[in-house]
Protein backbone atom coordinates (compact mmCIF):
# COMPACT_ATOMS: atom_id res chain seq x y z
CA UNK A 1 0.00 0.00 0.00
CA UNK A 2 1.25 3.44 -0.80
CA UNK A 3 0.56 7.03 -1.72
CA UNK A 4 -2.22 7.28 -4.31
CA UNK A 5 -2.65 11.05 -4.41
CA UNK A 6 -0.42 14.08 -3.76
CA UNK A 7 -1.42 17.66 -4.54
CA UNK A 8 0.18 20.99 -3.67
CA UNK A 9 -1.06 23.23 -6.52
CA UNK A 10 2.46 24.59 -7.00
CA UNK A 11 2.38 23.82 -10.73
CA UNK A 12 -1.30 23.41 -11.47
CA UNK A 13 -3.33 26.31 -10.09
CA UNK A 14 -5.09 26.91 -13.40
CA UNK A 15 -8.29 25.48 -14.83
CA UNK A 16 -6.73 24.04 -17.99
CA UNK A 17 -4.24 21.93 -16.05
CA UNK A 18 -6.76 20.81 -13.45
CA UNK A 19 -9.27 19.77 -16.09
CA UNK A 20 -6.61 17.48 -17.56
CA UNK A 21 -5.98 15.82 -14.20
CA UNK A 22 -9.33 15.73 -12.38
CA UNK A 23 -12.59 14.01 -13.26
CA UNK A 24 -14.77 17.02 -12.34
CA UNK A 25 -14.42 20.64 -11.26
CA UNK A 26 -16.86 23.20 -9.83
CA UNK A 27 -15.50 26.76 -9.58
CA UNK A 28 -12.36 28.30 -11.08
CA UNK A 29 -8.79 28.17 -9.81
CA UNK A 30 -7.42 30.89 -12.09
CA UNK A 31 -7.30 33.62 -9.44
CA UNK A 32 -7.25 31.40 -6.36
CA UNK A 33 -3.53 30.78 -5.78
CA UNK A 34 -2.09 32.37 -2.62
CA UNK A 35 0.99 31.97 -0.44
CA UNK A 36 1.16 28.50 1.05
CA UNK A 37 2.11 27.10 4.42
CA UNK A 38 5.87 27.46 4.10
CA UNK A 39 6.52 30.74 2.26
CA UNK A 40 5.29 32.96 -0.55
CA UNK A 41 6.71 30.69 -3.27
CA UNK A 42 4.90 27.71 -1.78
CA UNK A 43 1.36 28.02 -3.12
CA UNK A 44 -2.09 27.10 -1.77
CA UNK A 45 -5.70 27.49 -2.96
CA UNK A 46 -8.02 30.05 -1.34
CA UNK A 47 -11.69 29.71 -2.28
CA UNK A 48 -15.30 29.42 -1.09
CA UNK A 49 -16.96 27.47 -3.92
CA UNK A 50 -14.33 25.17 -5.43
CA UNK A 51 -14.88 21.39 -5.59
CA UNK A 52 -12.47 18.98 -7.30
CA UNK A 53 -13.16 15.28 -7.78
CA UNK A 54 -10.18 13.10 -8.61
CA UNK A 55 -10.20 10.33 -11.15
CA UNK A 56 -10.19 6.83 -9.71
CA UNK A 57 -7.03 6.55 -7.61
CA UNK A 58 -6.97 2.75 -7.49
CA UNK A 59 -8.09 0.00 -9.87
CA UNK A 60 -10.76 -1.30 -7.48
CA UNK A 61 -12.30 0.22 -4.36
CA UNK A 62 -10.31 -0.02 -1.15
CA UNK A 63 -11.67 -0.06 2.38
CA UNK A 64 -8.85 1.68 4.24
CA UNK A 65 -7.69 5.24 3.48
CA UNK A 66 -5.60 7.95 5.09
CA UNK A 67 -6.09 11.55 3.94
CA UNK A 68 -4.09 14.60 5.04
CA UNK A 69 -4.34 18.32 4.21
CA UNK A 70 -3.36 21.75 5.49
CA UNK A 71 -6.18 24.09 6.55
CA UNK A 72 -6.35 27.82 7.31
CA UNK A 73 -9.47 29.93 7.86
CA UNK A 74 -7.95 33.35 7.22
CA UNK A 75 -11.19 35.36 7.42
CA UNK A 76 -13.92 35.69 10.04
CA UNK A 77 -16.25 32.78 10.46
CA UNK A 78 -19.85 33.40 9.51
CA UNK A 79 -22.27 33.69 12.44
CA UNK A 80 -25.27 32.78 10.33
CA UNK A 81 -24.28 29.64 8.47
CA UNK A 82 -22.34 26.40 8.64
CA UNK A 83 -19.06 25.58 6.96
CA UNK A 84 -19.01 22.60 4.57
CA UNK A 85 -15.36 22.66 3.47
CA UNK A 86 -13.19 19.57 3.78
CA UNK A 87 -13.15 16.34 1.78
CA UNK A 88 -15.02 13.13 1.14
CA UNK A 89 -14.24 9.66 -0.18
CA UNK A 90 -16.41 8.37 -3.03
CA UNK A 91 -16.89 5.00 -4.70
CA UNK A 92 -17.67 6.66 -8.05
CA UNK A 93 -21.42 6.37 -7.38
CA UNK A 94 -21.66 8.76 -4.46
CA UNK A 95 -19.83 10.12 -1.42
CA UNK A 96 -19.30 7.50 1.27
CA UNK A 97 -17.62 9.37 4.14
CA UNK A 98 -16.55 12.95 4.74
CA UNK A 99 -14.44 15.11 7.01
CA UNK A 100 -15.92 18.59 7.38
CA UNK A 101 -14.80 21.80 9.05
CA UNK A 102 -17.82 23.18 10.93
CA UNK A 103 -18.17 26.48 12.74
CA UNK A 104 -18.89 26.63 16.46
CA UNK A 105 -22.69 26.51 16.79
CA UNK A 106 -22.73 29.03 19.66
CA UNK A 107 -20.19 31.24 17.96
CA UNK A 108 -19.44 34.58 19.63
CA UNK A 109 -16.72 37.15 19.08
CA UNK A 110 -14.88 35.60 22.04
CA UNK A 111 -15.04 32.11 20.53
CA UNK A 112 -13.74 32.29 16.95
CA UNK A 113 -13.55 28.53 16.61
CA UNK A 114 -14.51 25.79 14.24
CA UNK A 115 -14.41 22.05 14.83
CA UNK A 116 -13.94 18.92 12.75
CA UNK A 117 -16.91 16.66 12.08
CA UNK A 118 -16.88 13.16 10.63
CA UNK A 119 -19.96 12.35 8.57
CA UNK A 120 -21.46 9.39 6.81
CA UNK A 121 -22.04 10.63 3.27
CA UNK A 122 -21.29 14.06 1.83
CA UNK A 123 -20.34 17.38 3.43
CA UNK A 124 -23.83 18.90 3.75
CA UNK A 125 -26.12 19.18 6.73
CA UNK A 126 -28.16 16.26 5.37
CA UNK A 127 -25.37 13.81 6.11
CA UNK A 128 -25.30 11.78 9.32
CA UNK A 129 -22.81 13.20 11.83
CA UNK A 130 -20.73 10.39 13.31
CA UNK A 131 -18.53 12.45 15.64
CA UNK A 132 -17.54 16.04 16.48
CA UNK A 133 -14.01 16.92 17.51
CA UNK A 134 -12.85 18.68 20.65
CA UNK A 135 -9.68 20.34 19.30
CA UNK A 136 -10.69 23.90 18.33
CA UNK A 137 -9.68 25.15 14.88
CA UNK A 138 -8.87 28.83 15.39
CA UNK A 139 -8.81 31.62 12.84
CA UNK A 140 -5.80 32.81 10.86
CA UNK A 141 -3.39 29.96 11.49
CA UNK A 142 -2.41 26.76 9.72
CA UNK A 143 -3.35 23.28 10.90
CA UNK A 144 -2.39 19.95 9.40
CA UNK A 145 -5.28 17.50 9.65
CA UNK A 146 -4.99 13.76 8.98
CA UNK A 147 -7.71 11.13 9.07
CA UNK A 148 -7.49 7.35 8.78
CA UNK A 149 -10.82 5.73 7.94
CA UNK A 150 -12.11 2.23 7.23
CA UNK A 151 -15.00 2.71 4.77
CA UNK A 152 -17.38 -0.13 5.58
CA UNK A 153 -21.06 -0.74 6.18
CA UNK A 154 -22.82 -1.96 9.32
CA UNK A 155 -20.66 -1.87 12.44
CA UNK A 156 -17.42 -2.41 10.52
CA UNK A 157 -16.34 1.21 9.93
CA UNK A 158 -13.88 3.21 12.01
CA UNK A 159 -11.85 6.42 11.92
CA UNK A 160 -9.12 8.36 13.73
CA UNK A 161 -8.12 12.01 13.31
CA UNK A 162 -4.89 13.85 14.11
CA UNK A 163 -4.50 17.63 14.25
CA UNK A 164 -0.87 18.74 13.96
CA UNK A 165 0.10 15.22 14.93
CA UNK A 166 -2.12 15.13 18.06
CA UNK A 167 -5.03 12.70 18.21
CA UNK A 168 -8.47 14.26 18.61
CA UNK A 169 -9.86 11.61 20.94
CA UNK A 170 -13.48 12.59 20.23
CA UNK A 171 -12.92 11.62 16.60
CA UNK A 172 -11.63 8.14 17.36
CA UNK A 173 -14.65 6.04 16.42
CA UNK A 174 -15.32 2.37 15.72
CA UNK A 175 -18.24 0.05 15.23
CA UNK A 176 -19.98 2.53 12.91
CA UNK A 177 -21.27 2.64 9.34
CA UNK A 178 -18.93 4.83 7.26
CA UNK A 179 -20.24 3.80 3.84
CA UNK A 180 -23.30 5.85 2.88
CA UNK A 181 -23.77 4.11 -0.49
CA UNK A 182 -24.45 0.75 1.13
CA UNK A 183 -21.33 -1.03 -0.12
CA UNK A 184 -17.80 -1.11 1.28
CA UNK A 185 -14.90 0.94 -0.02
CA UNK A 186 -13.92 4.02 -2.01
CA UNK A 187 -11.67 4.73 -4.96
CA UNK A 188 -11.54 8.54 -5.30
CA UNK A 189 -11.31 11.75 -3.31
CA UNK A 190 -13.47 14.89 -3.44
CA UNK A 191 -11.66 18.06 -2.32
CA UNK A 192 -14.03 20.85 -1.27
CA UNK A 193 -13.39 24.50 -0.49
CA UNK A 194 -17.15 24.98 -0.74
CA UNK A 195 -18.81 26.94 2.06
CA UNK A 196 -22.31 28.34 2.51
CA UNK A 197 -23.36 31.08 0.09
CA UNK A 198 -21.64 34.34 1.02
CA UNK A 199 -19.22 32.72 3.44
CA UNK A 200 -15.59 33.87 3.51
CA UNK A 201 -12.82 31.89 1.84
CA UNK A 202 -10.80 29.06 3.30
CA UNK A 203 -7.26 28.05 2.34
CA UNK A 204 -6.20 24.42 1.88
CA UNK A 205 -2.89 22.96 0.78
CA UNK A 206 -0.52 19.97 0.88
CA UNK A 207 -2.96 17.13 0.23
CA UNK A 208 -2.18 13.44 0.26
CA UNK A 209 -4.13 10.17 0.24
CA UNK A 210 -2.84 6.69 0.97
CA UNK A 211 -4.67 3.39 0.58
CA UNK A 212 -3.64 2.21 4.04
CA UNK A 213 -3.77 3.28 7.69
CA UNK A 214 -0.49 5.22 7.76
CA UNK A 215 -0.82 8.87 8.79
CA UNK A 216 2.42 10.82 9.08
CA UNK A 217 1.20 12.04 12.53
CA UNK A 218 4.01 14.61 12.35
CA UNK A 219 1.63 17.38 11.39
CA UNK A 220 3.93 18.66 8.69
CA UNK A 221 3.48 16.94 5.33
CA UNK A 222 4.65 19.34 2.61
CA UNK A 223 4.15 19.08 -1.16
CA UNK A 224 6.60 20.84 -3.47
CA UNK A 225 6.66 20.99 -7.28
CA UNK A 226 9.77 20.56 -9.41
CA UNK A 227 9.61 21.91 -12.96
CA UNK A 228 11.76 20.72 -15.88
CA UNK A 229 14.79 22.75 -16.89
CA UNK A 230 14.54 24.31 -20.35
CA UNK A 231 17.11 21.82 -21.63
CA UNK A 232 17.53 18.42 -23.20
CA UNK A 233 18.30 15.31 -21.20
CA UNK A 234 20.15 12.17 -22.22
CA UNK A 235 17.42 11.10 -24.66
CA UNK A 236 16.05 13.32 -27.46
CA UNK A 237 14.38 10.93 -29.93
CA UNK A 238 11.00 12.66 -30.02
CA UNK A 239 10.50 15.62 -32.37
CA UNK A 240 9.88 19.11 -31.03
CA UNK A 241 6.51 20.70 -31.88
CA UNK A 242 4.31 23.64 -30.95
CA UNK A 243 7.21 26.06 -30.59
CA UNK A 244 9.20 23.92 -28.13
CA UNK A 245 12.95 24.56 -28.32
CA UNK A 246 14.07 21.59 -26.19
CA UNK A 247 12.61 18.56 -24.45
CA UNK A 248 12.58 20.46 -21.16
CA UNK A 249 10.85 23.42 -22.81
CA UNK A 250 8.18 21.05 -24.16
CA UNK A 251 7.68 19.50 -20.72
CA UNK A 252 7.12 22.87 -19.02
CA UNK A 253 3.38 23.25 -18.56
CA UNK A 254 1.94 26.42 -20.04
CA UNK A 255 -0.87 26.29 -17.50
CA UNK A 256 1.58 27.61 -14.92
CA UNK A 257 1.93 30.74 -17.03
CA UNK A 258 -1.68 31.88 -17.09
CA UNK A 259 -3.05 29.41 -19.63
CA UNK A 260 -1.04 31.03 -22.43
CA UNK A 261 -2.28 29.33 -25.62
CA UNK A 262 1.15 29.32 -27.29
CA UNK A 263 2.84 27.78 -24.27
CA UNK A 264 0.09 25.22 -23.86
CA UNK A 265 0.80 23.99 -27.39
CA UNK A 266 4.44 23.15 -26.67
CA UNK A 267 5.00 19.44 -26.91
CA UNK A 268 7.10 16.59 -28.27
CA UNK A 269 5.70 14.15 -30.84
CA UNK A 270 6.66 10.81 -32.32
CA UNK A 271 5.22 7.83 -34.17
CA UNK A 272 8.32 5.65 -33.82
CA UNK A 273 8.24 2.76 -31.36
CA UNK A 274 10.81 2.88 -28.55
CA UNK A 275 11.60 6.56 -29.10
CA UNK A 276 12.70 8.07 -25.77
CA UNK A 277 13.06 11.67 -24.62
CA UNK A 278 14.01 13.03 -21.21
CA UNK A 279 14.76 16.30 -19.46
CA UNK A 280 16.51 17.34 -16.25
CA UNK A 281 14.46 19.01 -13.54
CA UNK A 282 15.30 22.03 -11.43
CA UNK A 283 17.37 21.44 -8.32
CA UNK A 284 15.28 20.45 -5.33
CA UNK A 285 16.32 23.16 -2.92
CA UNK A 286 13.37 22.86 -0.54
CA UNK A 287 13.03 19.48 1.19
CA UNK A 288 16.38 17.93 2.01
CA UNK A 289 15.38 14.82 3.96
CA UNK A 290 12.55 12.39 4.68
CA UNK A 291 11.16 12.42 1.13
CA UNK A 292 8.12 10.16 1.41
CA UNK A 293 7.07 9.94 -2.25
CA UNK A 294 7.60 11.48 -5.69
CA UNK A 295 4.69 12.04 -8.07
CA UNK A 296 5.45 12.11 -11.80
CA UNK A 297 2.67 13.73 -13.85
CA UNK A 298 2.66 13.19 -17.62
CA UNK A 299 0.24 15.00 -19.96
CA UNK A 300 -0.46 13.32 -23.29
CA UNK A 301 -2.91 13.16 -26.19
CA UNK A 302 -3.22 11.73 -29.69
CA UNK A 303 -2.72 14.22 -32.54
CA UNK A 304 -5.08 12.07 -34.62
CA UNK A 305 -7.45 9.23 -33.79
CA UNK A 306 -5.90 6.00 -32.61
CA UNK A 307 -4.32 4.37 -29.58
CA UNK A 308 -0.76 4.38 -28.29
CA UNK A 309 1.01 3.06 -25.21
CA UNK A 310 3.47 5.26 -23.34
CA UNK A 311 5.80 4.44 -20.46
CA UNK A 312 7.31 7.10 -18.20
CA UNK A 313 10.84 6.52 -16.95
CA UNK A 314 13.52 8.10 -14.82
CA UNK A 315 17.26 8.29 -15.22
CA UNK A 316 19.25 8.45 -11.98
CA UNK A 317 22.59 10.13 -12.70
CA UNK A 318 24.13 9.55 -9.27
CA UNK A 319 26.93 6.97 -9.12
CA UNK A 320 26.56 4.70 -12.13
CA UNK A 321 23.72 6.24 -14.20
CA UNK A 322 20.77 3.97 -14.86
CA UNK A 323 17.19 4.00 -16.11
CA UNK A 324 14.03 2.64 -14.47
CA UNK A 325 10.63 2.39 -16.13
CA UNK A 326 7.34 3.33 -14.56
CA UNK A 327 3.91 1.91 -15.37
CA UNK A 328 2.72 1.98 -18.98
CA UNK A 329 -0.49 3.86 -19.78
CA UNK A 330 -2.73 4.08 -22.84
CA UNK A 331 -3.57 7.26 -24.78
CA UNK A 332 -6.64 6.97 -26.99
CA UNK A 333 -8.16 10.46 -27.27
CA UNK A 334 -7.23 13.74 -28.95
CA UNK A 335 -7.97 15.60 -25.70
CA UNK A 336 -5.21 16.18 -23.16
CA UNK A 337 -5.19 13.90 -20.11
CA UNK A 338 -2.84 13.68 -17.14
CA UNK A 339 -1.37 10.36 -16.01
CA UNK A 340 0.11 10.23 -12.50
CA UNK A 341 2.51 7.73 -11.02
CA UNK A 342 3.86 7.65 -7.48
CA UNK A 343 7.34 6.43 -6.58
CA UNK A 344 7.59 5.98 -2.81
CA UNK A 345 11.15 4.70 -3.25
CA UNK A 346 13.80 5.19 -5.93
CA UNK A 347 13.09 2.38 -8.44
CA UNK A 348 16.56 2.60 -10.02
CA UNK A 349 18.80 2.72 -6.94
CA UNK A 350 16.36 1.18 -4.46
CA UNK A 351 15.58 2.48 -1.00
CA UNK A 352 14.30 5.84 0.18
CA UNK A 353 14.78 8.91 -1.96
CA UNK A 354 17.61 11.32 -1.26
CA UNK A 355 17.80 14.96 -2.22
CA UNK A 356 21.08 14.26 -4.03
CA UNK A 357 19.32 11.81 -6.34
CA UNK A 358 16.51 14.21 -7.16
CA UNK A 359 18.98 17.04 -7.74
CA UNK A 360 20.33 15.30 -10.85
CA UNK A 361 17.35 13.19 -11.89
CA UNK A 362 15.99 13.13 -15.44
CA UNK A 363 12.38 12.21 -16.18
CA UNK A 364 11.19 11.08 -19.57
CA UNK A 365 8.72 9.23 -21.74
CA UNK A 366 8.99 6.27 -24.16
CA UNK A 367 6.57 5.23 -26.91
CA UNK A 368 6.17 1.53 -26.18
CA UNK A 369 3.17 0.34 -28.25
C-alpha positions as CSV (number, residue, x, y, z in Angstrom):
1,X,0.0,0.0,0.0
2,X,1.2,3.4,-0.8
3,X,0.6,7.0,-1.7
4,X,-2.2,7.3,-4.3
5,X,-2.6,11.1,-4.4
6,X,-0.4,14.1,-3.8
7,X,-1.4,17.7,-4.5
8,X,0.2,21.0,-3.7
9,X,-1.1,23.2,-6.5
10,X,2.5,24.6,-7.0
11,X,2.4,23.8,-10.7
12,X,-1.3,23.4,-11.5
13,X,-3.3,26.3,-10.1
14,X,-5.1,26.9,-13.4
15,X,-8.3,25.5,-14.8
16,X,-6.7,24.0,-18.0
17,X,-4.2,21.9,-16.1
18,X,-6.8,20.8,-13.4
19,X,-9.3,19.8,-16.1
20,X,-6.6,17.5,-17.6
21,X,-6.0,15.8,-14.2
22,X,-9.3,15.7,-12.4
23,X,-12.6,14.0,-13.3
24,X,-14.8,17.0,-12.3
25,X,-14.4,20.6,-11.3
26,X,-16.9,23.2,-9.8
27,X,-15.5,26.8,-9.6
28,X,-12.4,28.3,-11.1
29,X,-8.8,28.2,-9.8
30,X,-7.4,30.9,-12.1
31,X,-7.3,33.6,-9.4
32,X,-7.3,31.4,-6.4
33,X,-3.5,30.8,-5.8
34,X,-2.1,32.4,-2.6
35,X,1.0,32.0,-0.4
36,X,1.2,28.5,1.1
37,X,2.1,27.1,4.4
38,X,5.9,27.5,4.1
39,X,6.5,30.7,2.3
40,X,5.3,33.0,-0.6
41,X,6.7,30.7,-3.3
42,X,4.9,27.7,-1.8
43,X,1.4,28.0,-3.1
44,X,-2.1,27.1,-1.8
45,X,-5.7,27.5,-3.0
46,X,-8.0,30.1,-1.3
47,X,-11.7,29.7,-2.3
48,X,-15.3,29.4,-1.1
49,X,-17.0,27.5,-3.9
50,X,-14.3,25.2,-5.4
51,X,-14.9,21.4,-5.6
52,X,-12.5,19.0,-7.3
53,X,-13.2,15.3,-7.8
54,X,-10.2,13.1,-8.6
55,X,-10.2,10.3,-11.1
56,X,-10.2,6.8,-9.7
57,X,-7.0,6.5,-7.6
58,X,-7.0,2.7,-7.5
59,X,-8.1,0.0,-9.9
60,X,-10.8,-1.3,-7.5
61,X,-12.3,0.2,-4.4
62,X,-10.3,0.0,-1.2
63,X,-11.7,-0.1,2.4
64,X,-8.8,1.7,4.2
65,X,-7.7,5.2,3.5
66,X,-5.6,8.0,5.1
67,X,-6.1,11.6,3.9
68,X,-4.1,14.6,5.0
69,X,-4.3,18.3,4.2
70,X,-3.4,21.7,5.5
71,X,-6.2,24.1,6.6
72,X,-6.3,27.8,7.3
73,X,-9.5,29.9,7.9
74,X,-7.9,33.4,7.2
75,X,-11.2,35.4,7.4
76,X,-13.9,35.7,10.0
77,X,-16.3,32.8,10.5
78,X,-19.9,33.4,9.5
79,X,-22.3,33.7,12.4
80,X,-25.3,32.8,10.3
81,X,-24.3,29.6,8.5
82,X,-22.3,26.4,8.6
83,X,-19.1,25.6,7.0
84,X,-19.0,22.6,4.6
85,X,-15.4,22.7,3.5
86,X,-13.2,19.6,3.8
87,X,-13.2,16.3,1.8
88,X,-15.0,13.1,1.1
89,X,-14.2,9.7,-0.2
90,X,-16.4,8.4,-3.0
91,X,-16.9,5.0,-4.7
92,X,-17.7,6.7,-8.1
93,X,-21.4,6.4,-7.4
94,X,-21.7,8.8,-4.5
95,X,-19.8,10.1,-1.4
96,X,-19.3,7.5,1.3
97,X,-17.6,9.4,4.1
98,X,-16.5,13.0,4.7
99,X,-14.4,15.1,7.0
100,X,-15.9,18.6,7.4
101,X,-14.8,21.8,9.1
102,X,-17.8,23.2,10.9
103,X,-18.2,26.5,12.7
104,X,-18.9,26.6,16.5
105,X,-22.7,26.5,16.8
106,X,-22.7,29.0,19.7
107,X,-20.2,31.2,18.0
108,X,-19.4,34.6,19.6
109,X,-16.7,37.1,19.1
110,X,-14.9,35.6,22.0
111,X,-15.0,32.1,20.5
112,X,-13.7,32.3,16.9
113,X,-13.5,28.5,16.6
114,X,-14.5,25.8,14.2
115,X,-14.4,22.0,14.8
116,X,-13.9,18.9,12.8
117,X,-16.9,16.7,12.1
118,X,-16.9,13.2,10.6
119,X,-20.0,12.4,8.6
120,X,-21.5,9.4,6.8
121,X,-22.0,10.6,3.3
122,X,-21.3,14.1,1.8
123,X,-20.3,17.4,3.4
124,X,-23.8,18.9,3.7
125,X,-26.1,19.2,6.7
126,X,-28.2,16.3,5.4
127,X,-25.4,13.8,6.1
128,X,-25.3,11.8,9.3
129,X,-22.8,13.2,11.8
130,X,-20.7,10.4,13.3
131,X,-18.5,12.5,15.6
132,X,-17.5,16.0,16.5
133,X,-14.0,16.9,17.5
134,X,-12.8,18.7,20.6
135,X,-9.7,20.3,19.3
136,X,-10.7,23.9,18.3
137,X,-9.7,25.2,14.9
138,X,-8.9,28.8,15.4
139,X,-8.8,31.6,12.8
140,X,-5.8,32.8,10.9
141,X,-3.4,30.0,11.5
142,X,-2.4,26.8,9.7
143,X,-3.3,23.3,10.9
144,X,-2.4,20.0,9.4
145,X,-5.3,17.5,9.7
146,X,-5.0,13.8,9.0
147,X,-7.7,11.1,9.1
148,X,-7.5,7.4,8.8
149,X,-10.8,5.7,7.9
150,X,-12.1,2.2,7.2
151,X,-15.0,2.7,4.8
152,X,-17.4,-0.1,5.6
153,X,-21.1,-0.7,6.2
154,X,-22.8,-2.0,9.3
155,X,-20.7,-1.9,12.4
156,X,-17.4,-2.4,10.5
157,X,-16.3,1.2,9.9
158,X,-13.9,3.2,12.0
159,X,-11.9,6.4,11.9
160,X,-9.1,8.4,13.7
161,X,-8.1,12.0,13.3
162,X,-4.9,13.8,14.1
163,X,-4.5,17.6,14.2
164,X,-0.9,18.7,14.0
165,X,0.1,15.2,14.9
166,X,-2.1,15.1,18.1
167,X,-5.0,12.7,18.2
168,X,-8.5,14.3,18.6
169,X,-9.9,11.6,20.9
170,X,-13.5,12.6,20.2
171,X,-12.9,11.6,16.6
172,X,-11.6,8.1,17.4
173,X,-14.7,6.0,16.4
174,X,-15.3,2.4,15.7
175,X,-18.2,0.0,15.2
176,X,-20.0,2.5,12.9
177,X,-21.3,2.6,9.3
178,X,-18.9,4.8,7.3
179,X,-20.2,3.8,3.8
180,X,-23.3,5.8,2.9
181,X,-23.8,4.1,-0.5
182,X,-24.4,0.7,1.1
183,X,-21.3,-1.0,-0.1
184,X,-17.8,-1.1,1.3
185,X,-14.9,0.9,0.0
186,X,-13.9,4.0,-2.0
187,X,-11.7,4.7,-5.0
188,X,-11.5,8.5,-5.3
189,X,-11.3,11.7,-3.3
190,X,-13.5,14.9,-3.4
191,X,-11.7,18.1,-2.3
192,X,-14.0,20.9,-1.3
193,X,-13.4,24.5,-0.5
194,X,-17.2,25.0,-0.7
195,X,-18.8,26.9,2.1
196,X,-22.3,28.3,2.5
197,X,-23.4,31.1,0.1
198,X,-21.6,34.3,1.0
199,X,-19.2,32.7,3.4
200,X,-15.6,33.9,3.5
201,X,-12.8,31.9,1.8
202,X,-10.8,29.1,3.3
203,X,-7.3,28.1,2.3
204,X,-6.2,24.4,1.9
205,X,-2.9,23.0,0.8
206,X,-0.5,20.0,0.9
207,X,-3.0,17.1,0.2
208,X,-2.2,13.4,0.3
209,X,-4.1,10.2,0.2
210,X,-2.8,6.7,1.0
211,X,-4.7,3.4,0.6
212,X,-3.6,2.2,4.0
213,X,-3.8,3.3,7.7
214,X,-0.5,5.2,7.8
215,X,-0.8,8.9,8.8
216,X,2.4,10.8,9.1
217,X,1.2,12.0,12.5
218,X,4.0,14.6,12.4
219,X,1.6,17.4,11.4
220,X,3.9,18.7,8.7
221,X,3.5,16.9,5.3
222,X,4.6,19.3,2.6
223,X,4.2,19.1,-1.2
224,X,6.6,20.8,-3.5
225,X,6.7,21.0,-7.3
226,X,9.8,20.6,-9.4
227,X,9.6,21.9,-13.0
228,X,11.8,20.7,-15.9
229,X,14.8,22.7,-16.9
230,X,14.5,24.3,-20.4
231,X,17.1,21.8,-21.6
232,X,17.5,18.4,-23.2
233,X,18.3,15.3,-21.2
234,X,20.1,12.2,-22.2
235,X,17.4,11.1,-24.7
236,X,16.1,13.3,-27.5
237,X,14.4,10.9,-29.9
238,X,11.0,12.7,-30.0
239,X,10.5,15.6,-32.4
240,X,9.9,19.1,-31.0
241,X,6.5,20.7,-31.9
242,X,4.3,23.6,-31.0
243,X,7.2,26.1,-30.6
244,X,9.2,23.9,-28.1
245,X,12.9,24.6,-28.3
246,X,14.1,21.6,-26.2
247,X,12.6,18.6,-24.4
248,X,12.6,20.5,-21.2
249,X,10.9,23.4,-22.8
250,X,8.2,21.1,-24.2
251,X,7.7,19.5,-20.7
252,X,7.1,22.9,-19.0
253,X,3.4,23.3,-18.6
254,X,1.9,26.4,-20.0
255,X,-0.9,26.3,-17.5
256,X,1.6,27.6,-14.9
257,X,1.9,30.7,-17.0
258,X,-1.7,31.9,-17.1
259,X,-3.1,29.4,-19.6
260,X,-1.0,31.0,-22.4
261,X,-2.3,29.3,-25.6
262,X,1.2,29.3,-27.3
263,X,2.8,27.8,-24.3
264,X,0.1,25.2,-23.9
265,X,0.8,24.0,-27.4
266,X,4.4,23.2,-26.7
267,X,5.0,19.4,-26.9
268,X,7.1,16.6,-28.3
269,X,5.7,14.2,-30.8
270,X,6.7,10.8,-32.3
271,X,5.2,7.8,-34.2
272,X,8.3,5.7,-33.8
273,X,8.2,2.8,-31.4
274,X,10.8,2.9,-28.5
275,X,11.6,6.6,-29.1
276,X,12.7,8.1,-25.8
277,X,13.1,11.7,-24.6
278,X,14.0,13.0,-21.2
279,X,14.8,16.3,-19.5
280,X,16.5,17.3,-16.2
281,X,14.5,19.0,-13.5
282,X,15.3,22.0,-11.4
283,X,17.4,21.4,-8.3
284,X,15.3,20.4,-5.3
285,X,16.3,23.2,-2.9
286,X,13.4,22.9,-0.5
287,X,13.0,19.5,1.2
288,X,16.4,17.9,2.0
289,X,15.4,14.8,4.0
290,X,12.5,12.4,4.7
291,X,11.2,12.4,1.1
292,X,8.1,10.2,1.4
293,X,7.1,9.9,-2.2
294,X,7.6,11.5,-5.7
295,X,4.7,12.0,-8.1
296,X,5.4,12.1,-11.8
297,X,2.7,13.7,-13.8
298,X,2.7,13.2,-17.6
299,X,0.2,15.0,-20.0
300,X,-0.5,13.3,-23.3
301,X,-2.9,13.2,-26.2
302,X,-3.2,11.7,-29.7
303,X,-2.7,14.2,-32.5
304,X,-5.1,12.1,-34.6
305,X,-7.5,9.2,-33.8
306,X,-5.9,6.0,-32.6
307,X,-4.3,4.4,-29.6
308,X,-0.8,4.4,-28.3
309,X,1.0,3.1,-25.2
310,X,3.5,5.3,-23.3
311,X,5.8,4.4,-20.5
312,X,7.3,7.1,-18.2
313,X,10.8,6.5,-17.0
314,X,13.5,8.1,-14.8
315,X,17.3,8.3,-15.2
316,X,19.3,8.4,-12.0
317,X,22.6,10.1,-12.7
318,X,24.1,9.5,-9.3
319,X,26.9,7.0,-9.1
320,X,26.6,4.7,-12.1
321,X,23.7,6.2,-14.2
322,X,20.8,4.0,-14.9
323,X,17.2,4.0,-16.1
324,X,14.0,2.6,-14.5
325,X,10.6,2.4,-16.1
326,X,7.3,3.3,-14.6
327,X,3.9,1.9,-15.4
328,X,2.7,2.0,-19.0
329,X,-0.5,3.9,-19.8
330,X,-2.7,4.1,-22.8
331,X,-3.6,7.3,-24.8
332,X,-6.6,7.0,-27.0
333,X,-8.2,10.5,-27.3
334,X,-7.2,13.7,-28.9
335,X,-8.0,15.6,-25.7
336,X,-5.2,16.2,-23.2
337,X,-5.2,13.9,-20.1
338,X,-2.8,13.7,-17.1
339,X,-1.4,10.4,-16.0
340,X,0.1,10.2,-12.5
341,X,2.5,7.7,-11.0
342,X,3.9,7.6,-7.5
343,X,7.3,6.4,-6.6
344,X,7.6,6.0,-2.8
345,X,11.1,4.7,-3.2
346,X,13.8,5.2,-5.9
347,X,13.1,2.4,-8.4
348,X,16.6,2.6,-10.0
349,X,18.8,2.7,-6.9
350,X,16.4,1.2,-4.5
351,X,15.6,2.5,-1.0
352,X,14.3,5.8,0.2
353,X,14.8,8.9,-2.0
354,X,17.6,11.3,-1.3
355,X,17.8,15.0,-2.2
356,X,21.1,14.3,-4.0
357,X,19.3,11.8,-6.3
358,X,16.5,14.2,-7.2
359,X,19.0,17.0,-7.7
360,X,20.3,15.3,-10.9
361,X,17.3,13.2,-11.9
362,X,16.0,13.1,-15.4
363,X,12.4,12.2,-16.2
364,X,11.2,11.1,-19.6
365,X,8.7,9.2,-21.7
366,X,9.0,6.3,-24.2
367,X,6.6,5.2,-26.9
368,X,6.2,1.5,-26.2
369,X,3.2,0.3,-28.2
